[in-house]
């Protein structure tokens, strides 16, 4: 009789436990029961995020579903996730973002028209235009040409391959010169104060500027003649003044100030960077007015001496700062 009573008691307890379990709300039910929309949105998104469940996103109102799906897809770098957005503008944006994050232009090729070209160009830009094959993936002819021209311009000095300058047009191109002279890969145009520079470089061709740039950065005086006219004279004068490190700094600064508009910043960059490296003194980099060239000077200094402490001086440009830390760690130049 006692055993029967114990069995009945255990059965009752089991039934109670099952009943309690059946009425306990699920995490999703808990989220849906929240009265305030902001907190309810945050709860549902957090649940979708923690469970990688895209279907939960559909419970959000307004633009919430597409924003939720986009956030999940980009977090996972998941093209299939972006596909759940259909053919909406959010789909193109999602695919472009995962292309950029994964450095994979292949995702861009799933897009159509201007979206594909914009996406592919931005991937190349994110790689600092260091991969020529990425330029060929840009279907828009003018954007593809601009990409390859930037590659050749930069590669000429970076790889000490001045023959690349000959691949560039012997004409003026304000857009291209504005980008390469200011290293403005983000906006693809000069900043507001640039109008005077843009006007002044009207007579400088892309190939001439490339030879000048390469001659200064590689300290190859024989290339100066290819830049032509006053640009060639300025190039030779500057390199003559720096021969054997017997630099008359005042005279060199004067040469920079007399160089053709649009090339002044490069001249000052080369001058102050050489001084910073020879004296291991970052203050010379701070004397460079152009912020992009100033950051490049700091990267050169950190890389040359494998000293990442210089990198903290790069402000307002996380890309340059990260490149600085990488260069300092691995001695990249």
WONOR-V835383 format. One record per residue. RES is the residue in one letter. PHI is phi in whole degrees, -180 to 180 (* if undefined). D_LAST is the distance of its C-alpha to the last C-alpha in Angstrom with 2 decimals. Layout:
BEGIN
res=RES phi=PHI d_last=D_LAST
res=RES phi=PHI d_last=D_LAST
END
This chain:
BEGIN
res=X phi=* d_last=89.06
res=X phi=-64 d_last=86.42
res=X phi=-63 d_last=83.98
res=X phi=-64 d_last=84.66
res=X phi=-65 d_last=83.99
res=X phi=-65 d_last=80.67
res=X phi=-63 d_last=79.65
res=X phi=-64 d_last=80.55
res=X phi=-62 d_last=78.61
res=X phi=-64 d_last=75.47
res=X phi=-64 d_last=75.87
res=X phi=-61 d_last=76.15
res=X phi=-61 d_last=73.01
res=X phi=-62 d_last=71.09
res=X phi=-64 d_last=72.29
res=X phi=-61 d_last=71.29
res=X phi=-60 d_last=67.76
res=X phi=-65 d_last=67.44
res=X phi=-65 d_last=68.73
res=X phi=-63 d_last=66.32
res=X phi=-64 d_last=63.40
res=X phi=-74 d_last=64.53
res=X phi=-100 d_last=64.60
res=X phi=-72 d_last=61.28
res=X phi=-68 d_last=58.91
res=X phi=-75 d_last=55.80
res=X phi=-55 d_last=52.41
res=X phi=-67 d_last=52.63
res=X phi=-62 d_last=56.15
res=X phi=-63 d_last=55.09
res=X phi=-64 d_last=52.41
res=X phi=-67 d_last=54.92
res=X phi=-84 d_last=57.45
res=X phi=-71 d_last=55.30
res=X phi=-74 d_last=56.99
res=X phi=-79 d_last=54.20
res=X phi=-62 d_last=51.94
res=X phi=-63 d_last=48.65
res=X phi=-67 d_last=49.19
res=X phi=-66 d_last=50.50
res=X phi=-60 d_last=47.42
res=X phi=-61 d_last=45.09
res=X phi=-67 d_last=47.21
res=X phi=-65 d_last=47.34
res=X phi=-63 d_last=43.61
res=X phi=-61 d_last=42.89
res=X phi=-68 d_last=45.29
res=X phi=-62 d_last=43.74
res=X phi=-67 d_last=40.28
res=X phi=-73 d_last=41.46
res=X phi=-104 d_last=43.44
res=X phi=54 d_last=41.16
res=X phi=-106 d_last=44.39
res=X phi=-66 d_last=43.88
res=X phi=-64 d_last=47.66
res=X phi=-65 d_last=47.96
res=X phi=-60 d_last=45.97
res=X phi=-66 d_last=49.00
res=X phi=-79 d_last=51.02
res=X phi=-83 d_last=49.14
res=X phi=-97 d_last=50.59
res=X phi=60 d_last=49.36
res=X phi=-85 d_last=45.69
res=X phi=-55 d_last=45.22
res=X phi=-58 d_last=45.26
res=X phi=-66 d_last=42.47
res=X phi=-66 d_last=40.33
res=X phi=-64 d_last=41.02
res=X phi=-62 d_last=40.28
res=X phi=-60 d_last=37.03
res=X phi=-63 d_last=35.89
res=X phi=-66 d_last=36.83
res=X phi=-63 d_last=35.25
res=X phi=-70 d_last=31.91
res=X phi=-64 d_last=31.92
res=X phi=-91 d_last=32.52
res=X phi=50 d_last=30.44
res=X phi=-117 d_last=33.76
res=X phi=-65 d_last=34.59
res=X phi=-64 d_last=38.20
res=X phi=-63 d_last=38.42
res=X phi=-60 d_last=37.40
res=X phi=-61 d_last=40.12
res=X phi=-70 d_last=42.73
res=X phi=-86 d_last=42.22
res=X phi=72 d_last=43.91
res=X phi=-101 d_last=43.18
res=X phi=-73 d_last=42.69
res=X phi=-56 d_last=39.86
res=X phi=-63 d_last=38.71
res=X phi=-65 d_last=38.07
res=X phi=-61 d_last=35.68
res=X phi=-64 d_last=33.83
res=X phi=-63 d_last=33.71
res=X phi=-65 d_last=32.40
res=X phi=-64 d_last=29.71
res=X phi=-67 d_last=28.56
res=X phi=-73 d_last=28.44
res=X phi=-63 d_last=26.62
res=X phi=-67 d_last=23.89
res=X phi=-68 d_last=23.87
res=X phi=-94 d_last=23.88
res=X phi=55 d_last=21.46
res=X phi=-122 d_last=24.46
res=X phi=-70 d_last=25.76
res=X phi=-58 d_last=28.85
res=X phi=-65 d_last=30.47
res=X phi=-62 d_last=30.28
res=X phi=-69 d_last=32.32
res=X phi=-84 d_last=35.20
res=X phi=-93 d_last=35.61
res=X phi=-116 d_last=37.60
res=X phi=53 d_last=37.29
res=X phi=-64 d_last=35.18
res=X phi=-64 d_last=34.19
res=X phi=-65 d_last=32.45
res=X phi=-66 d_last=30.60
res=X phi=-62 d_last=29.57
res=X phi=-63 d_last=28.39
res=X phi=-64 d_last=26.42
res=X phi=-65 d_last=24.79
res=X phi=-67 d_last=23.78
res=X phi=-65 d_last=22.24
res=X phi=-62 d_last=20.11
res=X phi=-65 d_last=19.30
res=X phi=-63 d_last=18.38
res=X phi=-93 d_last=15.77
res=X phi=58 d_last=14.45
res=X phi=54 d_last=16.28
res=X phi=-96 d_last=13.92
res=X phi=-122 d_last=17.01
res=X phi=-64 d_last=19.61
res=X phi=-63 d_last=22.30
res=X phi=-67 d_last=22.42
res=X phi=-66 d_last=23.50
res=X phi=-71 d_last=26.42
res=X phi=-82 d_last=27.65
res=X phi=-84 d_last=28.46
res=X phi=-74 d_last=32.16
res=X phi=-71 d_last=32.55
res=X phi=-61 d_last=32.10
res=X phi=-69 d_last=30.90
res=X phi=-68 d_last=28.32
res=X phi=-64 d_last=27.09
res=X phi=-66 d_last=26.87
res=X phi=-61 d_last=25.02
res=X phi=-61 d_last=22.43
res=X phi=-68 d_last=21.98
res=X phi=-64 d_last=21.94
res=X phi=-64 d_last=19.07
res=X phi=-58 d_last=17.16
res=X phi=-64 d_last=18.01
res=X phi=-61 d_last=17.32
res=X phi=-73 d_last=13.71
res=X phi=-67 d_last=13.15
res=X phi=-56 d_last=14.70
res=X phi=-88 d_last=11.93
res=X phi=-65 d_last=8.94
res=X phi=-102 d_last=10.70
res=X phi=51 d_last=12.47
res=X phi=-126 d_last=15.62
res=X phi=-61 d_last=17.97
res=X phi=-62 d_last=20.82
res=X phi=-64 d_last=19.64
res=X phi=-62 d_last=20.94
res=X phi=-71 d_last=24.34
res=X phi=-79 d_last=24.36
res=X phi=-91 d_last=24.49
res=X phi=-68 d_last=27.90
res=X phi=-90 d_last=29.27
res=X phi=-138 d_last=30.73
res=X phi=-81 d_last=29.96
res=X phi=-141 d_last=28.78
res=X phi=-58 d_last=28.69
res=X phi=-61 d_last=27.25
res=X phi=-66 d_last=24.27
res=X phi=-63 d_last=23.61
res=X phi=-62 d_last=24.03
res=X phi=-69 d_last=21.38
res=X phi=-73 d_last=18.64
res=X phi=-74 d_last=19.52
res=X phi=-106 d_last=19.51
res=X phi=54 d_last=16.95
res=X phi=-88 d_last=20.03
res=X phi=-77 d_last=19.51
res=X phi=-79 d_last=21.97
res=X phi=-96 d_last=25.03
res=X phi=56 d_last=24.43
res=X phi=-159 d_last=26.23
res=X phi=-75 d_last=26.10
res=X phi=-72 d_last=27.38
res=X phi=-61 d_last=30.96
res=X phi=-81 d_last=30.27
res=X phi=-87 d_last=28.72
res=X phi=-56 d_last=32.00
res=X phi=-64 d_last=32.15
res=X phi=-69 d_last=28.73
res=X phi=-58 d_last=29.71
res=X phi=-67 d_last=32.97
res=X phi=-75 d_last=31.56
res=X phi=-90 d_last=29.04
res=X phi=-58 d_last=31.97
res=X phi=-98 d_last=32.05
res=X phi=-98 d_last=28.36
res=X phi=-82 d_last=27.75
res=X phi=-65 d_last=24.72
res=X phi=-65 d_last=24.12
res=X phi=-64 d_last=24.64
res=X phi=-62 d_last=22.17
res=X phi=-63 d_last=19.57
res=X phi=-63 d_last=20.32
res=X phi=-62 d_last=20.22
res=X phi=-58 d_last=16.86
res=X phi=-68 d_last=15.38
res=X phi=-61 d_last=17.36
res=X phi=-67 d_last=16.19
res=X phi=-74 d_last=12.42
res=X phi=-101 d_last=12.69
res=X phi=54 d_last=15.66
res=X phi=-109 d_last=17.96
res=X phi=-65 d_last=21.40
res=X phi=-66 d_last=23.20
res=X phi=-80 d_last=21.76
res=X phi=-57 d_last=23.39
res=X phi=-63 d_last=26.78
res=X phi=-73 d_last=25.82
res=X phi=-80 d_last=25.31
res=X phi=77 d_last=28.97
res=X phi=54 d_last=31.33
res=X phi=-65 d_last=30.39
res=X phi=-65 d_last=26.77
res=X phi=-65 d_last=26.65
res=X phi=-65 d_last=28.46
res=X phi=-64 d_last=26.15
res=X phi=-61 d_last=23.08
res=X phi=-64 d_last=24.79
res=X phi=-62 d_last=26.10
res=X phi=-66 d_last=22.84
res=X phi=-67 d_last=21.15
res=X phi=-64 d_last=24.42
res=X phi=-72 d_last=24.39
res=X phi=-104 d_last=21.05
res=X phi=-61 d_last=21.95
res=X phi=58 d_last=21.84
res=X phi=60 d_last=20.62
res=X phi=-93 d_last=24.26
res=X phi=-86 d_last=23.51
res=X phi=-88 d_last=26.58
res=X phi=-63 d_last=25.05
res=X phi=-62 d_last=28.18
res=X phi=-65 d_last=28.45
res=X phi=-66 d_last=24.84
res=X phi=-63 d_last=25.44
res=X phi=-64 d_last=28.61
res=X phi=-64 d_last=26.89
res=X phi=-63 d_last=24.59
res=X phi=-67 d_last=27.72
res=X phi=-94 d_last=29.47
res=X phi=-70 d_last=26.89
res=X phi=-58 d_last=28.00
res=X phi=-56 d_last=27.82
res=X phi=94 d_last=24.89
res=X phi=-115 d_last=22.55
res=X phi=-58 d_last=23.16
res=X phi=-60 d_last=20.47
res=X phi=-64 d_last=17.76
res=X phi=-63 d_last=19.39
res=X phi=-63 d_last=19.56
res=X phi=-59 d_last=15.93
res=X phi=-62 d_last=14.92
res=X phi=-66 d_last=17.69
res=X phi=-73 d_last=17.13
res=X phi=-67 d_last=13.37
res=X phi=-61 d_last=14.20
res=X phi=-66 d_last=17.01
res=X phi=-61 d_last=15.18
res=X phi=-71 d_last=12.76
res=X phi=-70 d_last=15.79
res=X phi=-104 d_last=18.04
res=X phi=49 d_last=15.85
res=X phi=-136 d_last=17.77
res=X phi=-69 d_last=16.81
res=X phi=-61 d_last=20.07
res=X phi=-65 d_last=18.71
res=X phi=-63 d_last=16.45
res=X phi=-68 d_last=19.74
res=X phi=-79 d_last=21.34
res=X phi=-84 d_last=19.49
res=X phi=-72 d_last=22.08
res=X phi=-70 d_last=20.17
res=X phi=-63 d_last=19.02
res=X phi=-67 d_last=16.18
res=X phi=-68 d_last=14.71
res=X phi=-63 d_last=15.52
res=X phi=-63 d_last=13.60
res=X phi=-63 d_last=10.45
res=X phi=-60 d_last=11.16
res=X phi=-66 d_last=11.61
res=X phi=-61 d_last=8.41
res=X phi=-60 d_last=6.71
res=X phi=-66 d_last=9.60
res=X phi=-63 d_last=9.51
res=X phi=-69 d_last=6.14
res=X phi=-61 d_last=7.37
res=X phi=-106 d_last=10.71
res=X phi=48 d_last=10.37
res=X phi=-126 d_last=12.90
res=X phi=-74 d_last=13.53
res=X phi=-63 d_last=16.60
res=X phi=-69 d_last=14.93
res=X phi=-64 d_last=14.34
res=X phi=-66 d_last=18.11
res=X phi=-81 d_last=18.28
res=X phi=-85 d_last=16.95
res=X phi=-115 d_last=20.31
res=X phi=66 d_last=21.78
res=X phi=-150 d_last=18.71
res=X phi=-66 d_last=18.29
res=X phi=-64 d_last=15.77
res=X phi=-65 d_last=13.27
res=X phi=-66 d_last=14.35
res=X phi=-65 d_last=13.91
res=X phi=-63 d_last=10.36
res=X phi=-64 d_last=9.87
res=X phi=-62 d_last=11.86
res=X phi=-65 d_last=10.15
res=X phi=-64 d_last=6.66
res=X phi=-67 d_last=9.00
res=X phi=-72 d_last=11.07
res=X phi=-110 d_last=9.08
res=X phi=66 d_last=6.50
res=X phi=-81 d_last=3.77
res=X phi=-137 d_last=0.00
END
